[in-house]
Amino acid sequence: MLQDGVFYAATQVYGITFQERKDIPVWNPDVRVFEVFDTDGKSMALFYADYFKRDNKNGGAWMDNLVAQSTLLGLKPVVFNVCNFTKPATGQPALLSAEDVRTMFHEFGHALHGMFTNVKYPLLSGTSVPRDFVEFPSQFNEHWATEPTIFAHYARHYQTGAPMPKELADKIERARKWNQGYGLTEYLSAALLDMAWHTLPDGTAPSDVDAFEAQALHKAGVDFALVPPRYRTTYFHHIWGNDYSAGYYAYLWSEVLAHDAYRWFQENGGMTRANGQRFRDMILSRGYTQEMAPMYKAFRGADPSVEPLLEFRGLKPEHPVAPKGKGGGAPSNANNAK
């Protein structure tokens, strides 16, 4: 999956290549290290892959830096992905679910954001951007998991090598759109509740939490008895901690950006190296050297649209995308990233 899916997609889109390094120390024997080479063959980063669960390991999946890129300090990025996939028995392959595959592509999108960054100061490097932008490259990268040429390259029977039957692939795609109305509504309710708490004027904290919550949901038009918010105030950790305060909406806004950017690829020739280079130069390499809204608009040529998200979730009919040209768009002016 790593070689034939995640790495293969990155090579097709960005032209980078990977070579495993067994001479570099790791914190656990399950961890693998890869040296990443740029399109000119020069070494550009190290990538650590720590995919299997352990008893002393935190749950979940994430990306982080061991070394943040900085031209000021002459530092190349060293990034890692952590997941908690079930480790197979000795001699057996690790079989992943469709959700596991999506997670691998998602976290590697973060890794690309960290590896492609080209900025002067480490505090502005890579994923050191607002939360609603840090999740954009990772959600965007999930699209390659189901891109037909990538999917065909990795989605094969682990014993026979036969490609996944089309009927099964279509079933997976249909399942992705199941229950999206409920999921979107419960998420929006929680995000709007988060925002309601953080837009209270100073000195007006309500004494009745449940009453305030009910009023806030009613005012936002999402007080549905059959679709409660994903989190209620009394156990909604994201409202008050982990840097999410007034920012729980960010994942959905990131998804708007991700699907809109993928729509740009579709309109401009699809999964081409020219398109990948433009995305790298104008988004992934910039870190926090610009405000995010004008950065995205410069790439897209317009403000993001919510329509691709609604179509992806099955909440609006999908419309065929007519390519505008062979791809590549305008010159990227990559050397402006400082």
C-alpha positions as CSV (number, residue, x, y, z in Angstrom):
1,M,0.0,0.0,0.0
2,L,2.8,2.4,0.9
3,Q,4.9,1.7,-2.2
4,D,2.2,1.0,-4.8
5,G,-0.4,3.5,-3.5
6,V,0.9,6.4,-1.3
7,F,4.4,6.8,-2.8
8,Y,3.3,5.9,-6.3
9,A,0.7,8.7,-6.2
10,A,3.3,11.2,-4.9
11,T,5.7,10.3,-7.7
12,Q,3.0,10.7,-10.4
13,V,1.8,14.1,-9.1
14,Y,5.0,15.6,-7.9
15,G,7.8,13.6,-9.4
16,I,9.5,12.8,-6.1
17,T,11.0,9.4,-5.4
18,F,11.7,7.4,-2.3
19,Q,14.5,5.1,-1.1
20,E,14.4,3.1,2.1
21,R,17.2,3.7,4.5
22,K,18.0,0.9,6.9
23,D,21.1,2.6,8.3
24,I,19.2,5.3,10.2
25,P,18.3,4.7,13.9
26,V,14.6,4.4,14.7
27,W,12.6,4.4,17.9
28,N,11.0,1.0,17.3
29,P,11.8,-1.9,14.9
30,D,8.5,-1.4,13.2
31,V,9.4,2.1,12.0
32,R,10.7,2.5,8.5
33,V,12.8,5.5,7.2
34,F,12.8,6.7,3.6
35,E,15.0,9.3,2.0
36,V,13.0,11.5,-0.3
37,F,14.5,12.8,-3.6
38,D,13.3,15.8,-5.6
39,T,12.7,15.9,-9.3
40,D,16.3,16.8,-9.9
41,G,17.5,13.7,-7.9
42,K,18.7,15.7,-4.9
43,S,17.9,14.6,-1.4
44,M,15.2,16.8,0.0
45,A,13.8,15.2,3.2
46,L,13.5,12.1,5.4
47,F,10.2,10.4,6.0
48,Y,9.6,8.1,9.0
49,A,6.6,5.7,8.8
50,D,5.3,4.3,12.1
51,Y,2.1,2.5,11.1
52,F,1.5,-0.4,13.6
53,K,-0.2,-0.2,17.0
54,R,1.8,-0.9,20.2
55,D,0.7,-1.2,23.8
56,N,2.6,1.9,24.8
57,K,1.6,4.0,21.8
58,N,-1.0,6.8,21.7
59,G,-4.1,6.0,19.7
60,G,-5.1,7.7,16.5
61,A,-3.1,8.9,13.5
62,W,-1.0,12.1,13.0
63,M,1.9,13.7,11.3
64,D,4.7,15.8,12.9
65,N,8.2,17.1,12.4
66,L,11.4,15.9,13.9
67,V,13.1,18.7,12.0
68,A,11.3,21.7,10.5
69,Q,12.6,23.0,7.2
70,S,14.4,26.4,7.3
71,T,16.6,28.1,4.8
72,L,17.8,30.5,7.6
73,L,19.2,27.5,9.5
74,G,20.0,25.4,6.5
75,L,17.7,22.6,7.7
76,K,16.0,20.0,5.5
77,P,12.7,18.6,6.8
78,V,12.4,15.3,8.7
79,V,8.8,14.3,9.1
80,F,6.9,11.3,10.3
81,N,3.5,9.7,10.1
82,V,2.0,7.7,12.9
83,C,-1.0,5.3,12.6
84,N,-2.4,2.4,14.6
85,F,-3.0,-0.3,12.1
86,T,-3.1,-3.9,13.3
87,K,0.2,-5.6,13.0
88,P,0.0,-8.9,11.1
89,A,1.3,-12.2,12.3
90,T,4.9,-13.0,11.4
91,G,5.1,-13.8,7.7
92,Q,1.7,-12.4,6.9
93,P,0.8,-9.2,5.0
94,A,-0.8,-6.3,6.8
95,L,-4.3,-6.0,5.3
96,L,-5.9,-2.6,5.4
97,S,-9.6,-1.5,5.3
98,A,-10.7,1.3,3.0
99,E,-10.7,3.6,6.0
100,D,-7.1,2.7,6.8
101,V,-6.1,3.5,3.2
102,R,-7.8,6.8,3.4
103,T,-6.0,7.5,6.6
104,M,-2.6,6.7,5.0
105,F,-3.2,9.1,2.2
106,H,-4.6,11.8,4.6
107,E,-1.6,11.7,6.9
108,F,0.8,11.6,4.0
109,G,-0.8,14.8,2.7
110,H,0.3,16.4,5.9
111,A,3.8,14.9,5.3
112,L,4.0,16.4,1.9
113,H,3.1,19.8,3.4
114,G,6.0,19.4,5.7
115,M,8.5,18.1,3.1
116,F,7.7,20.6,0.3
117,T,7.9,23.7,2.5
118,N,10.5,26.2,1.3
119,V,10.6,29.1,3.8
120,K,13.2,31.0,5.8
121,Y,11.9,30.8,9.3
122,P,11.1,27.4,11.0
123,L,8.1,28.9,12.8
124,L,6.4,29.5,9.4
125,S,7.4,26.2,8.0
126,G,5.1,23.4,6.7
127,T,2.0,22.8,8.7
128,S,2.5,25.8,11.0
129,V,-0.6,27.4,9.5
130,P,-4.1,28.0,10.8
131,R,-6.1,24.9,11.5
132,D,-8.5,25.4,8.7
133,F,-5.6,25.3,6.3
134,V,-3.4,22.7,7.9
135,E,-6.1,20.0,7.1
136,F,-6.5,21.2,3.5
137,P,-3.5,19.4,2.0
138,S,-4.2,16.2,3.9
139,Q,-7.9,16.1,2.8
140,F,-6.9,17.0,-0.7
141,N,-4.4,14.1,-0.8
142,E,-7.2,11.6,0.0
143,H,-8.5,12.0,-3.5
144,W,-5.6,10.1,-5.0
145,A,-6.7,7.0,-3.1
146,T,-9.6,6.6,-5.4
147,E,-8.1,8.1,-8.6
148,P,-8.6,5.3,-11.1
149,T,-4.9,5.0,-12.2
150,I,-3.7,5.0,-8.5
151,F,-6.5,2.7,-7.3
152,A,-5.7,0.2,-10.1
153,H,-2.1,0.2,-9.1
154,Y,-2.6,-0.9,-5.5
155,A,-6.1,-2.4,-5.1
156,R,-5.2,-5.9,-5.9
157,H,-5.8,-9.3,-4.2
158,Y,-3.0,-9.9,-1.8
159,Q,-2.7,-13.5,-2.9
160,T,-3.5,-13.6,-6.6
161,G,-2.7,-10.1,-7.6
162,A,-6.0,-9.8,-9.4
163,P,-7.5,-6.3,-9.5
164,M,-10.5,-5.5,-7.3
165,P,-13.7,-6.3,-9.2
166,K,-15.5,-3.2,-10.5
167,E,-18.6,-4.2,-8.7
168,L,-16.8,-4.1,-5.3
169,A,-15.1,-0.8,-6.1
170,D,-18.4,0.7,-7.1
171,K,-20.0,-0.6,-3.8
172,I,-17.2,1.1,-1.8
173,E,-17.8,4.4,-3.6
174,R,-21.6,4.2,-3.0
175,A,-21.0,3.5,0.7
176,R,-18.9,6.6,1.0
177,K,-22.1,8.7,0.4
178,W,-24.3,6.9,2.9
179,N,-25.6,8.9,5.8
180,Q,-23.9,12.1,4.7
181,G,-26.9,14.3,5.5
182,Y,-26.9,13.1,9.1
183,G,-23.1,13.4,9.5
184,L,-23.0,16.9,8.0
185,T,-25.8,18.1,10.2
186,E,-24.5,16.8,13.5
187,Y,-21.1,18.2,12.7
188,L,-22.5,21.6,11.7
189,S,-24.5,21.7,14.9
190,A,-21.4,21.1,17.0
191,A,-19.4,23.7,15.1
192,L,-22.2,26.3,15.5
193,L,-22.5,25.5,19.2
194,D,-18.8,26.0,19.6
195,M,-19.0,29.4,17.8
196,A,-22.0,30.4,20.0
197,W,-20.0,30.0,23.2
198,H,-17.1,32.0,21.8
199,T,-19.2,34.9,20.6
200,L,-20.8,35.6,23.9
201,P,-20.0,39.2,25.1
202,D,-17.7,39.5,28.0
203,G,-19.4,39.1,31.4
204,T,-22.5,37.4,30.0
205,A,-21.7,33.7,30.7
206,P,-25.1,31.9,31.1
207,S,-25.8,30.1,34.4
208,D,-27.9,27.4,32.7
209,V,-25.7,25.6,30.2
210,D,-28.5,23.3,28.8
211,A,-30.8,26.3,28.2
212,F,-28.1,28.2,26.4
213,E,-27.3,25.2,24.2
214,A,-30.9,24.7,23.2
215,Q,-31.3,28.4,22.5
216,A,-28.1,28.5,20.4
217,L,-29.1,25.5,18.3
218,H,-32.5,27.0,17.7
219,K,-31.1,30.3,16.7
220,A,-28.8,28.6,14.2
221,G,-31.7,26.5,12.8
222,V,-30.2,23.2,13.7
223,D,-32.3,22.1,16.7
224,F,-33.3,18.7,15.3
225,A,-34.5,16.1,17.8
226,L,-33.4,13.2,15.6
227,V,-30.0,14.8,14.7
228,P,-28.4,16.1,17.9
229,P,-25.0,17.9,17.7
230,R,-22.0,15.5,17.5
231,Y,-20.9,16.8,21.0
232,R,-22.9,18.5,23.7
233,T,-21.4,21.3,25.7
234,T,-20.7,19.4,28.9
235,Y,-18.4,16.9,27.1
236,F,-17.3,18.9,24.1
237,H,-13.5,19.1,24.8
238,H,-12.8,20.8,21.5
239,I,-14.8,23.9,22.6
240,W,-12.2,24.7,25.4
241,G,-9.0,22.8,24.6
242,N,-6.5,21.6,22.1
243,D,-6.4,25.0,20.2
244,Y,-9.9,24.3,18.7
245,S,-11.7,27.1,20.6
246,A,-14.1,28.7,18.1
247,G,-12.4,26.6,15.4
248,Y,-14.3,23.3,15.3
249,Y,-15.7,24.4,11.9
250,A,-12.2,24.2,10.4
251,Y,-12.4,20.5,9.2
252,L,-15.4,21.3,7.1
253,W,-13.9,24.4,5.7
254,S,-10.7,22.4,4.9
255,E,-12.9,20.0,3.1
256,V,-14.4,22.8,1.0
257,L,-10.9,23.8,0.0
258,A,-9.8,20.2,-0.7
259,H,-12.7,19.3,-3.0
260,D,-12.5,22.7,-4.8
261,A,-8.8,22.3,-5.4
262,Y,-9.4,18.8,-6.7
263,R,-12.0,20.2,-9.0
264,W,-9.4,22.6,-10.4
265,F,-7.2,19.6,-11.2
266,Q,-10.2,18.0,-13.0
267,E,-10.8,21.2,-15.0
268,N,-7.1,21.4,-16.0
269,G,-6.2,18.0,-17.2
270,G,-6.3,15.9,-14.0
271,M,-3.4,14.2,-12.4
272,T,-0.5,15.8,-14.4
273,R,2.9,16.7,-13.3
274,A,2.3,20.3,-14.3
275,N,-0.7,20.5,-12.1
276,G,1.1,18.9,-9.2
277,Q,4.0,21.3,-9.5
278,R,1.6,24.3,-9.5
279,F,-0.1,23.0,-6.3
280,R,3.3,22.4,-4.7
281,D,4.7,25.8,-5.6
282,M,1.6,27.8,-4.8
283,I,0.3,25.9,-1.7
284,L,2.5,23.2,-0.3
285,S,5.8,25.1,-0.3
286,R,4.5,28.4,1.2
287,G,4.1,27.6,4.9
288,Y,2.6,30.6,6.7
289,T,4.4,33.2,4.6
290,Q,1.1,34.5,3.2
291,E,-2.5,34.9,4.4
292,M,-4.3,31.7,3.4
293,A,-7.3,33.2,1.5
294,P,-5.3,35.1,-1.1
295,M,-2.8,32.2,-1.3
296,Y,-5.6,29.9,-2.3
297,K,-7.3,32.4,-4.6
298,A,-4.0,32.9,-6.4
299,F,-3.8,29.1,-7.0
300,R,-7.4,28.6,-7.9
301,G,-8.1,31.8,-9.8
302,A,-11.3,32.3,-7.7
303,D,-12.6,32.0,-4.2
304,P,-13.4,28.4,-3.2
305,S,-16.9,27.0,-4.0
306,V,-18.9,24.7,-1.8
307,E,-20.4,22.9,-4.8
308,P,-17.7,20.2,-5.2
309,L,-18.0,19.3,-1.5
310,L,-21.8,18.9,-1.8
311,E,-21.4,16.7,-4.9
312,F,-18.6,14.6,-3.3
313,R,-20.9,13.9,-0.3
314,G,-23.8,13.0,-2.5
315,L,-25.9,15.9,-1.4
316,K,-26.1,17.3,-4.9
317,P,-26.1,15.6,-8.2
318,E,-22.6,15.3,-9.7
319,H,-22.0,17.1,-13.0
320,P,-19.3,16.0,-15.4
321,V,-16.3,18.3,-15.3
322,A,-15.2,19.6,-18.7
323,P,-11.4,20.1,-18.8
324,K,-10.4,23.7,-19.7
325,G,-7.1,22.7,-21.2
326,K,-4.1,20.4,-20.9
327,G,-3.4,21.5,-17.4
328,G,-0.6,23.4,-15.6
329,G,-2.4,26.8,-15.3
330,A,-0.4,30.0,-15.0
331,P,3.3,30.1,-14.0
332,S,3.7,29.4,-10.3
333,N,6.6,31.8,-9.5
334,A,7.8,29.4,-6.9
335,N,10.9,31.3,-5.9
336,N,8.9,33.9,-4.1
337,A,8.4,31.5,-1.1
338,K,10.7,32.9,1.6
